[in-house]
Amino acid sequence: MTINAQFRRLLHLAAVGLIVLTAGLSLSACETPAEEEAGEEAATVEPIKGKDVNRVTLTKEAAEQLGIETTSIRRVGGQEVVPDAAVVYEPGGKTFTYSSPKPLTFIRHDITVDHIDGTQAVLRNGPPVGTAVVTVGSQELSGLENEYEPE
């Protein structure tokens, strides 16, 4: 076999290997998570009767994957405060936060921020002191909630 023929054969084998590798990677990207195969959704979104918001419920695994973290609304110096990370800004300037009334359950609440003091948002209006609010993962919850379209 000549050097030219050996080179063409090696090139051919490399091309075939690349095609097999690409096909394998493409197929692995199409796999569904075990949760979905078992019929359990990572998140459920259901409307709350009489309100224009939805209840987002995550599986434990989904909450861990999103890195959801919460803290409570506190009273400091006579004012209700939350970490500024708990405040989500809509494009029009309105603000909201997600509360967590029970583990793995999240509900959007409109809030009014009076001012930001360092890393704390002082609220003029919002859920009561002691309410658990999301500080990490709010954008992901908003994306989940907004994907829901009532029938």
Contact map, one row per residue, 1 for C-alpha under 8 A:
1110110000000000000000000000000000000000000000000000000000000000000000000000000000000000000000000000000000000000000000000000000000000000000000000000000
1111110000000000000000000000000000000000000000000000000000000000000000000000000000000000000000000000000000000000000000000000000000000000000000000000000
1111111000000000000000000000000000000000000000000000000000000000000000000000000000000000000000000000000000000000000000000000000000000000000000000000000
0111111100000000000000000000000000000000000000000000000000000000000000000000000000000000000000000000000000000000000000000000000000000000000000000000000
1111111110000000000000000000000000000000000000000000000000000000000000000000000000000000000000000000000000000000000000000000000000000000000000000000000
1111111111000000000000000000000000000000000000000000000000000000000000000000000000000000000000000000000000000000000000000000000000000000000000000000000
0011111111100000000000000000000000000000000000000000000000000000000000000000000000000000000000000000000000000000000000000000000000000000000000000000000
0001111111110000000000000000000000000000000000000000000000000000000000000000000000000000000000000000000000000000000000000000000000000000000000000000000
0000111111111000000000000000000000000000000000000000000000000000000000000000000000000000000000000000000000000000000000000000000000000000000000000000000
0000011111111100000000000000000000000000000000000000000000000000000000000000000000000000000000000000000000000000000000000000000000000000000000000000000
0000001111111110000000000000000000000000000000000000000000000000000000000000000000000000000000000000000000000000000000000000000000000000000000000000000
0000000111111111000000000000000000000000000000000000000000000000000000000000000000000000000000000000000000000000000000000000000000000000000000000000000
0000000011111111100000000000000000000000000000000000000000000000000000000000000000000000000000000000000000000000000000000000000000000000000000000000000
0000000001111111110000000000000000000000000000000000000000000000000000000000000000000000000000000000000000000000000000000000000000000000000000000000000
0000000000111111111000000000000000000000000000000000000000000000000000000000000000000000000000000000000000000000000000000000000000000000000000000000000
0000000000011111111100000000000000000000000000000000000000000000000000000000000000000000000000000000000000000000000000000000000000000000000000000000000
0000000000001111111110000000000000000000000000000000000000000000000000000000000000000000000000000000000000000000000000000000000000000000000000000000000
0000000000000111111111000000000000000000000000000000000000000000000000000000000000000000000000000000000000000000000000000000000000000000000000000000000
0000000000000011111111100000000000000000000000000000000000000000000000000000000000000000000000000000000000000000000000000000000000000000000000000000000
0000000000000001111111110000000000000000000000000000000000000000000000000000000000000000000000000000000000000000000000000000000000000000000000000000000
0000000000000000111111111000000000000000000000000000000000000000000000000000000000000000000000000000000000000000000000000000000000000000000000000000000
0000000000000000011111111100000000000000000000000000000000000000000000000000000000000000000000000000000000000000000000000000000000000000000000000000000
0000000000000000001111111110000000000000000000000000000000000000000000000000000000000000000000000000000000000000000000000000000000000000000000000000000
0000000000000000000111111111000000000000000000000000000000000000000000000000000000000000000000000000000000000000000000000000000000000000000000000000000
0000000000000000000011111111100000000000000000000000000000000000000000000000000000000000000000000000000000000000000000000000000000000000000000000000000
0000000000000000000001111111110000000000000000000000000000000000000000000000000000000000000000000000000000000000000000000000000000000000000000000000000
0000000000000000000000111111111000000000000000000000000000000000000000000000000000000000000000000000000000000000000000000000000000000000000000000000000
0000000000000000000000011111111000000000000000000000000000000000000000000000000000000000000000000000000000000000000000000000000000000000000000000000000
0000000000000000000000001111111000000000000000000000000000000000000000000000000000000000000000000000000000000000000000000000000000000000000000000000000
0000000000000000000000000111111100000000000000000000000000000000000000000000000000000000000000000000000000000000000000000000000000000000000000000000000
0000000000000000000000000011111110000000000000000000000000000000000000000000000000000000000000000000000000000000000000000000000000000000000000000000000
0000000000000000000000000000011111011000000000000000000000000000000000000000000000000000000000000000000000000000000000000000000000000000000000000000000
0000000000000000000000000000001111111000000000000000000000000000000000000000000000000000000000000000000000000000000000000000000000000000000000000000000
0000000000000000000000000000000111111100000000000000000000000000000000000000000000000000000000000000000000000000000000000000000000000000000000000000000
0000000000000000000000000000000011111111110000000000000000000000000000000000000000000000000000000000000000000000000000000000000000000000000000000000000
0000000000000000000000000000000111111111110000000000000000000000000000000000000000000000000000000000000000000000000000000000000000000000000000000000000
0000000000000000000000000000000111111111000000000000000000000000000000000000000000000000000000000000000000000000000000000000000000000000000000000000000
0000000000000000000000000000000001111111000000000000000000000000000000000000000000000000000000000000000000000000000000000000000000000000000000000000000
0000000000000000000000000000000000111111100000000000000000000000000000000000000000000000000000000000000000000000000000000000000000000000000000000000000
0000000000000000000000000000000000111111110000000000000000000000000000000000000000000000000000000000000000000000000000000000000000000000000000000000000
0000000000000000000000000000000000110011111100000000000000100000000000000000000000000000000000000000000000000000000000000000000000000000000000000000000
0000000000000000000000000000000000110001111100000000000001101100000000000000000000000000000000000000000000000000000000000000000000000000000000000000000
0000000000000000000000000000000000000000111110000000000111100100000000000000000000000000000000000000000000000000000000000000000000000000000000010000000
0000000000000000000000000000000000000000111111000000001111000000000000000000000000000000000000000000000000000000000000000000000000000000000000000000000
0000000000000000000000000000000000000000001111100000011110000000000000000000000000000000000000000000000000000000000000000000000000000000000000011001000
0000000000000000000000000000000000000000000111110000011100000000000000000000000000000000000000000000000000000000000000000000000000000000000000000000000
0000000000000000000000000000000000000000000011111011111000000000000000000000000000000000000000000000000000000000000000000000000000000000000000000000010
0000000000000000000000000000000000000000000001111111111000000000000000000000000000000000000000000000000000000000000000000000000000000000000000000000000
0000000000000000000000000000000000000000000000111110000000000000000000000000000000000000000000000000000000000000000000000000000000000000000000000000000
0000000000000000000000000000000000000000000000011111000000000000000000000000000000000000000000000000000000000000000000000000000000000000000000000000000
0000000000000000000000000000000000000000000000111111110000000000000000000000000000000000000000000000000000000000000000000000000000000000000000000000000
0000000000000000000000000000000000000000000000110111110000000000000000000000000000000000000000000000000000000000000000000000000000000000000000000000000
0000000000000000000000000000000000000000000000110011111000000000000000000000000000000000000000000000000000110000000000000000000000000000000000000000000
0000000000000000000000000000000000000000000011110011111100000000000000000000000000000000000000000000000000110000000000000000000000000000000000001000000
0000000000000000000000000000000000000000000111110000111110000000000000000000000000000000000000000000000011110000000000000000000000000000000000001000000
0000000000000000000000000000000000000000001111000000011111000000000000000000000000000000000000000000000011100000000000000000000000000000000010011000000
0000000000000000000000000000000000000000001110000000001111100000000000000000000000000000000000000000000111000000000000000000000000000000000000000000000
0000000000000000000000000000000000000000011100000000000111111110000000000000000000000000000000000000000110000000000000000000000000000000000000000000000
0000000000000000000000000000000000000000111000000000000011111110000000000000000000000000000000000000000100000000000000000000000000000000000000000000000
0000000000000000000000000000000000000000000000000000000001111111000000000000000000000000000000000000000100000000000000000000000000000000000000000000000
0000000000000000000000000000000000000000010000000000000001111111100000000000000000000000000000000000000000000000000000000000000000000000000000000000000
0000000000000000000000000000000000000000011000000000000001111111110000000000000000000000000000000000000000000000000000000000000000000000000000000000000
0000000000000000000000000000000000000000000000000000000001111111111100000000000000000000000000000000000100000000000000000000000000000000000000000000000
0000000000000000000000000000000000000000000000000000000000011111111100000000000000000000000000000000000000000000000000000000000000000000000000000000000
0000000000000000000000000000000000000000000000000000000000001111111100000000000000000000000000000000000000000000000000000000000000000000000000000000000
0000000000000000000000000000000000000000000000000000000000000111111100000000000000000000000000000000000000000000000000000000000000000000100100000000000
0000000000000000000000000000000000000000000000000000000000000011111110000000000000000000000000000000000000000000000000000000000000000001100000000000000
0000000000000000000000000000000000000000000000000000000000000011111111000000000000000000000000000000000000000000000000000000000000000111110000000000000
0000000000000000000000000000000000000000000000000000000000000000001111100000000000000000000000000000000000000000000000000000000000000111100000000000000
0000000000000000000000000000000000000000000000000000000000000000000111110000000000000000000000000001000000000000000000000000000000011111000000000000000
0000000000000000000000000000000000000000000000000000000000000000000011111000000001000000000000000000000000000000000000000000000000011110000000000000000
0000000000000000000000000000000000000000000000000000000000000000000001111100000001000000000000000000000000000000000000000000000011111000000000000000000
0000000000000000000000000000000000000000000000000000000000000000000000111110000111000000000000000000000000000000000000000000001111111000000000000000000
0000000000000000000000000000000000000000000000000000000000000000000000011111000111000000000000000000000000000000000000000000000011000000000000000000000
0000000000000000000000000000000000000000000000000000000000000000000000001111111110000000000000000000000000000000000000000000000010000000000000000000000
0000000000000000000000000000000000000000000000000000000000000000000000000111111110000000000000000000000000000000000000000000000000000000000000000000000
0000000000000000000000000000000000000000000000000000000000000000000000000011111000000000000000000000000000000000000000000000000000000000000000000000000
0000000000000000000000000000000000000000000000000000000000000000000000000011111100000000000000000000000000000000000000000000000000000000000000000000000
0000000000000000000000000000000000000000000000000000000000000000000000000011111110000000000000000000000000000000000000000110000000000000000000000000000
0000000000000000000000000000000000000000000000000000000000000000000000001111011111000000000000000000000000000000000000000111000010000000000000000000000
0000000000000000000000000000000000000000000000000000000000000000000000001111001111100000000000000000000000000000000000011110000000000000000000000000000
0000000000000000000000000000000000000000000000000000000000000000000000111100000111111110000000000000000000000000000000011110000000000000000000000000000
0000000000000000000000000000000000000000000000000000000000000000000000000000000011111110000000000000000000000000000000111000000000000010000000000000000
0000000000000000000000000000000000000000000000000000000000000000000000000000000001111110000000000000000000000000000100111000000000000000000000000000000
0000000000000000000000000000000000000000000000000000000000000000000000000000000001111111000000000000000000000000000000100000000000000011000000000000000
0000000000000000000000000000000000000000000000000000000000000000000000000000000001111111000000001100000000000000000000000000000000001111010000000000000
0000000000000000000000000000000000000000000000000000000000000000000000000000000001111111100000111000000000000000000000001000000000000010000000000000000
0000000000000000000000000000000000000000000000000000000000000000000000000000000000001111110000111000000000000000000000000000000000000000011000000000000
0000000000000000000000000000000000000000000000000000000000000000000000000000000000000011111011110000000000000000000000000000000000000000000000000000000
0000000000000000000000000000000000000000000000000000000000000000000000000000000000000001111111110000000000000000000000000000000000000000000000000000000
0000000000000000000000000000000000000000000000000000000000000000000000000000000000000000111111000000000000000000000000000000000000000000000000000000000
0000000000000000000000000000000000000000000000000000000000000000000000000000000000000000011111000000000000000000000000000000000000000000000000000000000
0000000000000000000000000000000000000000000000000000000000000000000000000000000000000000111111100000000000000000000000000000000000000000000000000000000
0000000000000000000000000000000000000000000000000000000000000000000000000000000000000000111111110000000000000101000000000000000000000000000000000000000
0000000000000000000000000000000000000000000000000000000000000000000000000000000000000011110011111000000000000111100000000000000000000000000000000000000
0000000000000000000000000000000000000000000000000000000000000000000000000000000000000011110001111100000000011111000000000000000000000000000000000000000
0000000000000000000000000000000000000000000000000000000000000000000000000000000000000111000000111110000000011110000000000000000000001100010000000000000
0000000000000000000000000000000000000000000000000000000000000000000000000000000000000100000000011111000001111000000000000000000000001100010000000000000
0000000000000000000000000000000000000000000000000000000000000000000000000000000000000000000000001111100001111000000000000000000000111100000000000000000
0000000000000000000000000000000000000000000000000000000000000000000001000000000000000000000000000111111111100000000000000000000000111100000000000000000
0000000000000000000000000000000000000000000000000000000000000000000000000000000000000000000000000011111011100000000000000000000000110000000000000000000
0000000000000000000000000000000000000000000000000000000000000000000000000000000000000000000000000001111111000000000000000000000000000000000000000000000
0000000000000000000000000000000000000000000000000000000000000000000000000000000000000000000000000001111110000000000000000000000000000000000000000000000
0000000000000000000000000000000000000000000000000000000011110010000000000000000000000000000000000001011111000000000000000000000000000000000000000000000
0000000000000000000000000000000000000000000000000000001111000000000000000000000000000000000000000001111111100000000000000000000000000000000000000000000
0000000000000000000000000000000000000000000000000000001110000000000000000000000000000000000000000111110111110000000000000000000000000000000010000000000
0000000000000000000000000000000000000000000000000000111100000000000000000000000000000000000000000111100011111000000000000000000000000000000000000000000
0000000000000000000000000000000000000000000000000000111000000000000000000000000000000000000000011110000001111100000000000000000000000000000000000000000
0000000000000000000000000000000000000000000000000000000000000000000000000000000000000000000000011110000000111110000000000000011000000000000000000000000
0000000000000000000000000000000000000000000000000000000000000000000000000000000000000000000001111000000000011111000000000000010000000000000000000000000
0000000000000000000000000000000000000000000000000000000000000000000000000000000000000000000000111000000000001111100000000011111000000000000000000000000
0000000000000000000000000000000000000000000000000000000000000000000000000000000000000000000001110000000000000111110000000011110000000000000000000000000
0000000000000000000000000000000000000000000000000000000000000000000000000000000000000000000000100000000000000011111100001111100000000000000000000000000
0000000000000000000000000000000000000000000000000000000000000000000000000000000000000000000000000000000000000001111100001111000000000000000000000000000
0000000000000000000000000000000000000000000000000000000000000000000000000000000000000000000000000000000000000000111110001110000000000000000000000000000
0000000000000000000000000000000000000000000000000000000000000000000000000000000000010000000000000000000000000000111111111100000000000000000000000000000
0000000000000000000000000000000000000000000000000000000000000000000000000000000000000000000000000000000000000000001111111100000000000000000000000000000
0000000000000000000000000000000000000000000000000000000000000000000000000000000000000000000000000000000000000000000111110000000000000000000000000000000
0000000000000000000000000000000000000000000000000000000000000000000000000000000000111000000000000000000000000000000111111000000000000000000000000000000
0000000000000000000000000000000000000000000000000000000000000000000000000000000011110000000000000000000000000000000111111100000000000000000000000000000
0000000000000000000000000000000000000000000000000000000000000000000000000000000011110010000000000000000000000000111110111110000000000000000000000000000
0000000000000000000000000000000000000000000000000000000000000000000000000000001111000000000000000000000000000000111110011111000000000000000000000000000
0000000000000000000000000000000000000000000000000000000000000000000000000000001111000000000000000000000000000011111000001111110000000000000000000000000
0000000000000000000000000000000000000000000000000000000000000000000000000000000100000000000000000000000000000011110000000111110000000000000000000000000
0000000000000000000000000000000000000000000000000000000000000000000000000000000000000000000000000000000000000011100000000011111000000000000000000000000
0000000000000000000000000000000000000000000000000000000000000000000000000000000000000000000000000000000000001111000000000011111100000000000000000000000
0000000000000000000000000000000000000000000000000000000000000000000000001000000000000000000000000000000000001010000000000000111110100000000000000000000
0000000000000000000000000000000000000000000000000000000000000000000000001000000000000000000000000000000000000000000000000000011111100000000000000000000
0000000000000000000000000000000000000000000000000000000000000000000000011110000100000000000000000000000000000000000000000000001111100000000000000000000
0000000000000000000000000000000000000000000000000000000000000000000000011100000000000000000000000000000000000000000000000000000111110000000000000000000
0000000000000000000000000000000000000000000000000000000000000000000000011000000000000000000000000011100000000000000000000000001111111000000000000000000
0000000000000000000000000000000000000000000000000000000000000000000001111000000000000000000000000011100000000000000000000000000001111100000000000000000
0000000000000000000000000000000000000000000000000000000000000000000001111000000000000100000000001111000000000000000000000000000000111110000000000000000
0000000000000000000000000000000000000000000000000000000000000000000111100000000000000100000000001111000000000000000000000000000000011111110000000000000
0000000000000000000000000000000000000000000000000000000000000000000111100000000000101110000000000000000000000000000000000000000000001111110000000000000
0000000000000000000000000000000000000000000000000000000000000000001111000000000000001100000000000000000000000000000000000000000000000111110000000000000
0000000000000000000000000000000000000000000000000000000000000000011110000000000000000000000000000000000000000000000000000000000000000111111110000000000
0000000000000000000000000000000000000000000000000000000000000000000100000000000000000101000000001100000000000000000000000000000000000111111111000000000
0000000000000000000000000000000000000000000000000000000000000000000000000000000000000001000000000000000000000000000000000000000000000000111111100000000
0000000000000000000000000000000000000000000000000000000000000000010000000000000000000000000000000000000000000000000000000000000000000000111111110000000
0000000000000000000000000000000000000000000000000000000100000000000000000000000000000000000000000000000001000000000000000000000000000000111111111000000
0000000000000000000000000000000000000000000000000000000000000000000000000000000000000000000000000000000000000000000000000000000000000000011111111100000
0000000000000000000000000000000000000000000000000000000000000000000000000000000000000000000000000000000000000000000000000000000000000000001111111110000
0000000000000000000000000000000000000000001010000000000100000000000000000000000000000000000000000000000000000000000000000000000000000000000111111111000
0000000000000000000000000000000000000000000010000000011100000000000000000000000000000000000000000000000000000000000000000000000000000000000011111111000
0000000000000000000000000000000000000000000000000000000000000000000000000000000000000000000000000000000000000000000000000000000000000000000001111111100
0000000000000000000000000000000000000000000000000000000000000000000000000000000000000000000000000000000000000000000000000000000000000000000000111111100
0000000000000000000000000000000000000000000010000000000000000000000000000000000000000000000000000000000000000000000000000000000000000000000000011111110
0000000000000000000000000000000000000000000000000000000000000000000000000000000000000000000000000000000000000000000000000000000000000000000000000111111
0000000000000000000000000000000000000000000000100000000000000000000000000000000000000000000000000000000000000000000000000000000000000000000000000001111
0000000000000000000000000000000000000000000000000000000000000000000000000000000000000000000000000000000000000000000000000000000000000000000000000000111
